[in-house]
Amino acid sequence: MVRSFVLVAAMGVLVTLSLASAFTHNCAHDVVMKDVKLGTIDVALDVTAGYQPLRVVSIYSTLPADIKNTLVEQRIQSFTDTAAKKLGVSVSAVYPAGPLKFFMAGGQCDSISVPADHISTGVSNADLVVYVTYMQTTVCDGADNKSSSDDAAAYAVPCLLETGSNKPRFARLNYCPSQFKEETTGSTVLADKWRGVALHELLHALGFGNDFFSGKFAKKIAFPVTGSAPERNYSEMRGSNVIEKTKEHFSCDTATGFPLETAGGAATVNSHWSKRFVMNEVMNAESTYAPLLSAMTLAALGDLQDITTGATW
């Protein structure tokens, strides 16, 4: 266990979400991605300014009316905004030349109706638009989470990708009431857990996941590794940025990549780092306490777009 802590520190922690939580978030990302309908939009970029801080715009008008002006709504906004700000100081992007306009049949992002003005005039000053919801779905109930008997705390999926680069531009983030209300408005507020959950899911919304790693939407950067026995088979991330970080961490010039989780089941496989190596890094599938955002995860974002500088998107 001590070794795992040293690993995260050595990779260069850029964000620390302090104070341990005894509860877990069992991610169901891969299961949700199988059902999401994806579209594409054309996005012109303003390349003159170069890379600037990533702007995640969270939309809260999609929250249900019965939590308006309540502590639940306040906490949802607080945790999501905090996570978005962490990404803003850690990740860079080339800005779109104008507003991002939603364009998809039915005007819905993962079954959620988007505001009419997002279709007509678009969302200004945004690199990623996230529609935040608070609904008890089958994923929240655990019915679709094949990796664990526990309920999911939240999940996020992209719904519109940029034509050509397949960079996510619109996404949905859903908080599950079954866990959220009890753990954020009761006698013990698990704020650090939920800040970590929000950050974890926003990274999925940016494309951190098997569908992007495997080459379905981007350059293939995840590959299987065959061991001497079935239990030693796994997959590893082999993007150029991740390889360099892996070599640096292990002081091993022959390292070929960093291990992804392959034992968690259909809901998490190949969409997270192997917990054996990262312990409480924010992109392991079961974040239990004090999740950390490491340089390895930021390097992977650059690899998704084949950008060699890392920490870019």
DAQUI-V218475 format. One record per backbone hydrogen bond with DSSP energy under -0.5 kcal/mol. NH is the residue of the N-H (numbers start at 1). CO is the residue of the C=O. Records with the same first field share a line. If there is no record, write none. Layout:
NH: CO, CO
This chain:
5: 1
6: 2
7: 3
8: 4
9: 5
10: 6
11: 7
12: 9
14: 293
15: 293
17: 291
18: 16
25: 287
26: 24, 151
27: 25, 285
30: 267
32: 28
33: 29
34: 30
35: 31, 32
36: 32
38: 36
39: 159
41: 161
46: 95
47: 45
49: 46
50: 47
52: 93
54: 91
56: 54
57: 55, 128
58: 56
59: 130
60: 58
63: 60
67: 64
68: 65
70: 67
73: 67
74: 70
75: 71
76: 72
77: 73
78: 74
79: 75
80: 76
81: 77
82: 78
83: 79
84: 80
85: 81
86: 82
87: 83
88: 84
89: 85
90: 86, 87
91: 87
92: 311
93: 52
95: 50, 93
97: 44
100: 123
101: 99
102: 100, 118
107: 104
108: 105
109: 112
110: 108
112: 109
113: 111
114: 107
118: 115
119: 115, 116
120: 116
121: 117
122: 117
123: 100
124: 122
127: 55
128: 55
129: 169
130: 57, 128
131: 129, 171
132: 59, 130
133: 173
135: 175
137: 135
141: 137
142: 138, 139
143: 138
144: 138
145: 142
146: 144
148: 145
152: 139
155: 174
157: 172
159: 170
160: 170
161: 39
162: 167
163: 41
165: 163
166: 162
169: 160
170: 160
171: 129
172: 157
173: 131
174: 155
175: 133
176: 153
177: 175
179: 176
180: 176
181: 177
182: 177
183: 179
184: 180, 181
185: 181
186: 182
189: 187
190: 183, 188
191: 189
194: 190
195: 191
196: 192
197: 193
198: 194
199: 195
200: 196
201: 197
202: 198
203: 199
204: 200
205: 201
206: 202
207: 204
208: 203
209: 207
212: 209
213: 209
214: 210
215: 212
216: 211
217: 211
221: 213
222: 213
223: 236
225: 234
227: 225
232: 229
233: 230
234: 225
235: 260
236: 223
237: 258
238: 221
243: 239
244: 240
245: 241
246: 242
247: 243
248: 244
249: 245
250: 246
251: 247
252: 247
255: 252
258: 237
260: 235
261: 272
268: 265
269: 265
270: 261
271: 268
273: 283
274: 259
277: 274
278: 274
279: 275
280: 278
281: 278
282: 292
284: 281
285: 273
287: 25
288: 286
290: 19
292: 280
293: 15
294: 292
295: 12
298: 294
299: 295
300: 296
301: 297
302: 298
303: 299
304: 300
305: 301, 302
306: 303
307: 302
308: 306
310: 307
311: 298
313: 92
